[in-house]
Amino acid sequence: MVWSEEEIDLLKKEYPIRGDHTLSKIIPKSPNAIRIKASRLKIRKKSAIIRESLKLNDLVLPLF
């Protein structure tokens, strides 16, 4: 998957505060592709984003 310079710049600027799912609506890449690219570029989410993601995951009910 090829990333443009504009997409990489946007990833560097927005990933720490928005996270992968929100950015996948802006950058035409999957949340997984965004996480992998951010990891390779050593870009981290801010702790508030991580905490919010954990809260949302807790709201998902199991299918069984």
Secondary structure, DSSP 8 states (H G I E B T S, - for coil): ----HHHHHHHHHHHHHH-HHHHTTTSSS-HHHHHHHHHHTT----HHHHHHHHHHHHHS----
